[in-house]
Amino acid sequence: MTPLRILALGTAAVTALLLVVGSHDAEFVVADLVVVALLVAGALVPNPRWAVPALLAGFAFALGVYVVAFGATVAEEEPSYALVAGVLTCLVAAALAVRRLAATPAPIAG
């Protein structure tokens, strides 16, 4: 299993756990469910040529959700360090996915 798939499943598991525990605001429930679905779907795609773009989409969406949630906690109260960890994880994973896409040779038409 590649590091991107492991990061995706770990991030999805932590997000799902926090959803079950109920530490999320109500307005982020749907977005968090989409994050979990995208990351799990991307991690389970068997073909690496298709999995990397799917994982990039999942981590990019998760990054957006976590940044907005972090901004909401900063505006209301003390910043959430769990959200900072989520933002950094998604940022690193998205950068790894972009790097992997850049290193993959394009298919030759013909």
Contacts in CASP RR format, 6 or more apart in sequence:
PFRMAT RR
TARGET T0000
AUTHOR 0000-0000-0000
METHOD contacts of the structure
MODEL  1
MTPLRILALGTAAVTALLLVVGSHDAEFVVADLVVVALLVAGALVPNPRW
AVPALLAGFAFALGVYVVAFGATVAEEEPSYALVAGVLTCLVAAALAVRR
LAATPAPIAG
2 48 0 8 1.000
3 96 0 8 1.000
4 43 0 8 1.000
4 51 0 8 1.000
4 52 0 8 1.000
4 55 0 8 1.000
4 93 0 8 1.000
4 96 0 8 1.000
4 97 0 8 1.000
4 100 0 8 1.000
5 42 0 8 1.000
5 43 0 8 1.000
5 51 0 8 1.000
5 55 0 8 1.000
7 59 0 8 1.000
7 89 0 8 1.000
7 92 0 8 1.000
7 93 0 8 1.000
7 96 0 8 1.000
8 39 0 8 1.000
8 40 0 8 1.000
8 42 0 8 1.000
8 43 0 8 1.000
8 55 0 8 1.000
8 58 0 8 1.000
8 59 0 8 1.000
8 93 0 8 1.000
9 39 0 8 1.000
9 40 0 8 1.000
9 43 0 8 1.000
11 35 0 8 1.000
11 39 0 8 1.000
11 59 0 8 1.000
11 62 0 8 1.000
11 86 0 8 1.000
11 89 0 8 1.000
11 90 0 8 1.000
11 93 0 8 1.000
12 35 0 8 1.000
12 36 0 8 1.000
12 39 0 8 1.000
12 40 0 8 1.000
12 43 0 8 1.000
15 32 0 8 1.000
15 35 0 8 1.000
15 36 0 8 1.000
15 39 0 8 1.000
15 62 0 8 1.000
16 36 0 8 1.000
18 24 0 8 1.000
18 32 0 8 1.000
18 82 0 8 1.000
19 29 0 8 1.000
19 32 0 8 1.000
19 33 0 8 1.000
19 36 0 8 1.000
24 32 0 8 1.000
24 69 0 8 1.000
25 69 0 8 1.000
25 72 0 8 1.000
28 65 0 8 1.000
28 69 0 8 1.000
31 65 0 8 1.000
32 65 0 8 1.000
34 61 0 8 1.000
34 65 0 8 1.000
35 58 0 8 1.000
35 61 0 8 1.000
35 62 0 8 1.000
35 65 0 8 1.000
38 54 0 8 1.000
38 57 0 8 1.000
38 58 0 8 1.000
38 61 0 8 1.000
38 62 0 8 1.000
39 55 0 8 1.000
39 58 0 8 1.000
39 59 0 8 1.000
39 62 0 8 1.000
41 54 0 8 1.000
42 51 0 8 1.000
42 54 0 8 1.000
42 55 0 8 1.000
42 58 0 8 1.000
43 51 0 8 1.000
43 55 0 8 1.000
45 51 0 8 1.000
45 54 0 8 1.000
49 104 0 8 1.000
52 97 0 8 1.000
52 100 0 8 1.000
52 101 0 8 1.000
52 104 0 8 1.000
53 97 0 8 1.000
53 101 0 8 1.000
55 93 0 8 1.000
55 97 0 8 1.000
56 94 0 8 1.000
56 97 0 8 1.000
56 98 0 8 1.000
56 101 0 8 1.000
59 90 0 8 1.000
59 93 0 8 1.000
59 94 0 8 1.000
59 97 0 8 1.000
60 90 0 8 1.000
60 94 0 8 1.000
62 86 0 8 1.000
62 90 0 8 1.000
63 87 0 8 1.000
63 90 0 8 1.000
63 91 0 8 1.000
63 94 0 8 1.000
64 90 0 8 1.000
66 83 0 8 1.000
66 86 0 8 1.000
66 87 0 8 1.000
66 90 0 8 1.000
67 87 0 8 1.000
69 80 0 8 1.000
69 83 0 8 1.000
70 79 0 8 1.000
70 80 0 8 1.000
70 83 0 8 1.000
70 84 0 8 1.000
70 87 0 8 1.000
73 79 0 8 1.000
73 80 0 8 1.000
73 83 0 8 1.000
END
